[in-house]
Structures are given as C-alpha cells and as structure tokens.
C-alpha cells in the first residue's frame, strides 16, 4: 500500500511481540528495497504504559503523516486511546488484519484518529449453508421449538413468529472473516484423513502416515470456488481485502472493501487497489511528500 501511493516518508509502530516484531522486520526490509524512508520505528507491550507514552511523544514530534501500525488488537486500542487523549489526528494509518476491522475500536472519538485508515483484512467469503444453519438454530433456540417436533417437550416451529419480542441479537453472517479459515482448516484435515484411510497396502503406502504429513498434499476446492492447498513451507496462498475506514451516509463507521490482494496472481496483476476513496484531510503536504494519485473510484 505504501508503495502503491508513493509514500516515501513514514513512521512505524508495532507490538513488542513475535507478531509485531516479525511483521515489522519484514516491512522494514521491504521498505528499504523500495526506497521508502522510515522516520521512526517504535514498539511497546500492553503492559508497558510508559513506553506507550514515549511512542505518543515521538508521533507528536514527527513529520511523517503516514503511520504503519503492525499492532495486535490490544496494543492498537491502547495507542488509539492515547492518540485521542492527546488530540493527535490527521495521520494516515496503514493497518493489519488484527485490528483494521475491529468493531471494538469504533468509539465516538476514534474516527477522528483512524478515519481513512487502510489495511489488509482476511477475505469475507460465503460459507455455503451456514446462514440457513445459523438461522434455524437461532429460531429453535429463541422460540423453544424445532422443525420436526421430534421432542415432545418442544412445539413445532411456526413461520410467522413475532420477531419484535426478541432483542437485537441477530448475528451478522456477512461479516464473518476468520470463520472461513476455520471452515477450510476442518475440510483440510478431513481430506488428509480421507487420503490416509483410503490408502491400501497394495498401493505401497503406509498406514502410519501422520495427518500433518498428509496435509502437505491436500488440494481441493470448497463450494464457493476457493482452492485450498499448502506450499512447501506449509503456508496457504495469501488473499486479503483492502479495507478503508469510511463514514456511512447514516454517520456510522464502515469498514469498506476498496480493493484486494491475491498472491496467486502473477506479480503484475496483484495491484491491491481496485477503487479507493480517502478523505482530503490526509493528503500529505507536497513540500515533503509526493502528491496522492488520482483517487477517483474505478468504475466496474
């Protein structure tokens, strides 16, 4: 994202943990290769409030208008609180999947700090049959009924139940992200077990093959068309949505998908932005930073 927009003067903050330190090390290496200058790199742990205040002072005195935040959710929440307290606004945040779509970060004041933030999020994909399954479970739980009435203690579910008597506890199936990875992981293990169990002695395979070994060779497609396989390091293909913090017409904060990244595509076709809208207030000064490219959304 930093390369895409031509931002060459940035700040960087990360969690002082394996997640934050390893992620930041990769970013700094890539930044050096791409000619991106990093004004500062700061890190802190959730149990170190003194270090957090030092980070705030560094950000306050810095000239970099773009901040890469490779932070776990808790550290990002702590940083956000202090940025709000010190009224540090107008920075362009680049976020990671740990916090970029976290509803808990949305507060009455957080948009003044994180408005326009960009980051990579785990793709939202439809899990075939899940919505019907959850709806049926919700119906039977809330109205103490079941579809077949096989239990004598429960009544048969009706189609015209009064939903107004219920509280606002409907799950937003459309916002499921990590659930898709769990779904794929379960199927991957199932395919591994299947390959082991169907193996016969005549095929020259060993029944003692472990599931982890079999996992290296799975290659299947789930119902929505996504392919699941692992490379020689055990990693899956990286696929992310690019999400932008925006205000909805009703004033609510929305995590709007504005692009994508798919590592399975040829390098020339991995452009992370398909369309983008950013508040003008975050445009970096032309004296120190390159101007933002034309941000007019690309029409489908």
C-alpha positions in Angstrom: 0.0 0.0 0.0 2.8 2.4 0.9 4.5 1.7 -2.5 1.2 2.0 -4.4 0.6 5.5 -3.2 4.2 6.6 -3.5 4.5 7.4 0.2 8.3 7.7 0.9 8.4 9.2 4.4 6.6 7.1 7.0 6.5 6.2 10.7 6.2 2.7 12.1 4.8 1.3 15.4 4.5 -2.3 16.3 3.6 -4.6 19.2 6.6 -5.8 21.2 5.8 -9.4 20.5 6.6 -12.1 17.9 3.6 -11.0 15.8 4.6 -7.3 15.8 8.4 -7.7 15.7 8.4 -10.2 12.9 5.9 -8.3 10.9 7.7 -5.0 11.3 11.0 -6.6 10.4 9.5 -7.8 7.0 8.0 -4.3 6.4 11.3 -2.5 7.1 13.2 -4.9 4.8 10.7 -4.3 2.0 10.7 -0.5 2.7 14.5 -0.4 2.3 14.3 -2.3 -1.0 11.5 0.1 -2.3 13.3 3.3 -1.2 10.8 4.2 1.5 12.4 6.2 4.3 11.2 5.3 7.8 11.4 8.3 10.2 11.0 6.2 13.3 10.2 2.7 14.5 8.7 2.4 17.9 7.3 -0.6 19.8 5.6 -1.3 23.1 3.8 -4.0 25.0 0.3 -3.8 26.5 1.9 -4.0 30.0 4.3 -1.0 29.4 2.3 2.3 29.7 5.5 4.3 30.0 6.7 3.1 26.6 3.4 3.9 25.1 3.6 7.5 26.3 7.1 7.7 24.7 5.6 6.5 21.4 3.0 9.2 21.7 5.7 11.8 22.1 7.6 10.5 19.1 4.5 10.6 16.9 3.6 14.1 18.2 7.0 15.5 17.2 7.4 13.6 13.9 6.8 15.0 10.4 5.7 11.7 8.9 2.0 11.8 8.0 1.7 8.1 7.3 2.0 5.5 10.1 2.3 1.8 9.6 0.7 0.1 12.6 1.7 -3.5 12.9 -0.1 -4.0 16.2 -2.1 -6.6 17.9 -5.7 -5.6 18.8 -4.9 -4.7 22.5 -1.9 -2.5 21.7 -3.8 -0.8 18.9 -6.7 0.0 21.3 -4.2 1.4 23.9 -2.5 3.5 21.2 -5.8 4.8 19.9 -6.9 5.9 23.4 -3.7 7.9 23.9 -3.8 9.4 20.4 -7.4 10.6 21.2 -6.4 12.0 24.6 -3.6 14.0 23.0 -5.7 15.0 20.1 -3.2 13.7 17.5 -5.2 13.5 14.3 -4.7 13.8 10.5 -2.4 10.8 10.2 -2.9 8.2 7.5 -2.8 4.8 9.2 -1.9 1.6 7.4 -3.2 -1.3 9.5 -3.1 -5.1 9.7 -5.8 -7.8 9.9 -5.5 -7.8 13.7 -7.3 -4.5 14.1 -8.4 -3.0 10.8 -11.9 -4.4 11.0 -12.3 -4.5 14.8 -15.7 -3.2 15.8 -14.4 -2.6 19.4 -12.2 0.2 18.1 -15.1 2.2 16.9 -15.9 4.8 19.6 -17.4 8.3 19.4 -13.9 9.8 19.0 -11.9 7.1 17.2 -12.8 8.2 13.7 -11.0 11.5 14.2 -7.8 9.4 14.6 -8.5 6.5 12.3 -10.8 8.0 9.6 -9.4 6.9 6.2 -7.3 4.1 7.7 -6.3 1.5 5.2 -5.4 -2.1 5.9 -5.5 -5.7 4.9 -8.3 -7.9 6.2 -9.0 -11.6 5.8 -11.4 -12.0 2.9 -15.1 -12.3 3.6 -16.4 -15.3 1.7 -19.8 -17.0 1.7 -19.8 -20.4 3.6 -22.5 -22.3 1.8 -25.3 -23.4 4.1 -24.0 -21.5 7.2 -26.6 -18.8 7.1 -29.5 -21.3 7.0 -27.9 -23.4 9.7 -27.5 -20.4 12.0 -31.0 -19.1 11.2 -32.5 -22.4 12.1 -30.5 -22.7 15.3 -31.5 -19.1 16.2 -35.2 -19.8 15.5 -35.3 -23.0 17.6 -33.3 -21.5 20.5 -35.3 -18.3 20.8 -38.8 -19.8 20.3 -38.1 -23.1 22.1 -39.3 -25.1 19.1 -37.9 -27.5 16.4 -38.8 -28.1 12.8 -39.7 -31.8 13.1 -41.2 -31.7 16.6 -39.4 -35.0 17.5 -39.1 -33.8 21.1 -42.3 -34.0 22.9 -41.3 -31.1 25.2 -41.0 -28.7 22.3 -43.6 -27.2 19.9 -43.2 -27.2 16.1 -41.7 -24.0 14.8 -44.0 -21.6 13.0 -43.1 -19.4 10.1 -44.8 -16.3 11.4 -43.2 -15.9 14.8 -43.1 -12.3 16.2 -39.5 -11.1 16.0 -40.3 -7.8 17.7 -40.4 -9.6 21.1 -36.8 -10.5 20.7 -33.7 -8.4 21.5 -31.2 -7.3 18.9 -29.1 -10.4 18.9 -29.1 -11.5 15.3 -25.6 -12.4 14.1 -24.2 -10.7 11.1 -23.2 -13.6 8.9 -21.9 -11.3 6.2 -19.1 -10.1 8.5 -17.6 -13.5 9.1 -13.9 -13.5 8.2 -11.8 -15.9 10.3 -14.7 -18.4 10.3 -13.9 -19.1 6.6 -10.3 -20.1 7.6 -11.7 -22.4 10.3 -14.1 -23.9 7.7 -11.2 -24.6 5.3 -9.0 -25.9 8.0 -11.5 -28.5 9.1 -12.0 -29.7 5.5 -8.2 -29.8 5.0 -7.9 -32.2 8.0 -10.9 -34.2 6.7 -9.2 -34.6 3.3 -6.0 -35.6 5.0 -7.8 -38.3 7.0 -9.6 -39.5 3.9 -6.4 -39.9 1.9 -4.9 -41.9 4.8 -7.9 -44.2 5.3 -8.5 -45.0 1.6 -4.8 -46.0 1.2 -4.4 -49.7 0.8 -1.2 -51.8 1.3 -1.3 -52.7 -2.4 -0.7 -49.1 -3.3 2.6 -49.1 -1.4 1.6 -46.5 1.2 2.0 -46.7 4.9 -1.0 -46.6 7.2 1.2 -44.9 9.8 1.4 -41.7 7.8 0.5 -38.8 10.1 -2.2 -36.3 9.3 0.3 -33.4 9.3 2.3 -35.2 6.6 -0.9 -35.8 4.6 -1.9 -32.1 4.9 1.1 -31.1 2.8 -0.5 -32.8 -0.2 -4.2 -31.7 0.0 -5.6 -29.8 -2.9 -9.3 -29.3 -3.1 -12.0 -26.7 -3.9 -14.7 -25.7 -1.5 -18.3 -24.9 -2.6 -17.7 -21.2 -3.2 -14.8 -22.0 -5.6 -11.8 -21.2 -3.4 -9.0 -23.6 -3.8 -7.2 -24.9 -0.7 -3.6 -26.1 -0.8 -0.3 -25.6 1.0 3.2 -24.7 -0.3 6.5 -26.3 0.7 6.6 -24.0 3.8 3.1 -25.1 4.9 1.6 -21.7 4.1 -1.6 -21.1 2.1 -1.9 -18.5 -0.7 -2.3 -15.0 0.8 -5.6 -13.5 -0.1 -6.7 -10.2 1.5 -9.3 -7.5 1.1 -8.1 -3.9 1.3 -10.4 -2.2 3.8 -10.9 1.6 4.3 -12.4 3.3 7.4 -15.2 5.4 6.0 -18.3 7.3 7.2 -21.6 5.9 6.0 -24.5 8.1 5.0 -26.0 7.5 8.4 -22.9 8.6 10.2 -21.8 5.2 11.2 -18.2 3.9 10.8 -17.9 1.4 8.0 -15.1 -0.9 7.0 -15.5 -0.6 3.3 -13.7 -3.1 1.0 -11.9 -1.0 -1.7 -9.5 -3.5 -3.2 -7.9 -6.9 -2.9 -4.6 -8.7 -2.9 -4.1 -12.2 -4.2 -0.7 -13.7 -4.1 -1.7 -16.5 -6.5 -1.9 -13.9 -9.4 1.1 -13.0 -11.4 3.1 -10.2 -9.8 1.9 -7.7 -12.3 -1.7 -8.3 -11.5 -1.5 -8.1 -7.7 -2.4 -4.4 -7.6 -4.0 -4.0 -4.2 -6.4 -1.2 -5.1 -9.4 -1.6 -7.3 -11.2 1.6 -6.1 -10.5 3.9 -3.3 -11.9 6.9 -1.5 -9.9 8.8 1.0 -10.7 12.0 3.0 -8.8 15.0 1.6 -7.5 15.9 5.1 -5.0 13.1 4.9 -3.3 14.2 1.7 0.4 14.7 2.7 2.0 18.2 2.1 3.6 18.4 -1.3 6.7 20.0 0.1 7.8 16.9 1.9 5.7 14.1 0.3 4.6 13.1 -3.2 1.1 14.1 -4.1 -1.6 11.4 -3.9 -2.5 9.8 -7.2 -6.0 10.4 -8.7 -8.3 8.7 -6.2 -11.4 8.7 -8.4 -13.1 5.3 -7.9 -12.6 3.0 -10.9 -16.0 2.1 -12.4 -16.7 -1.7 -12.8 
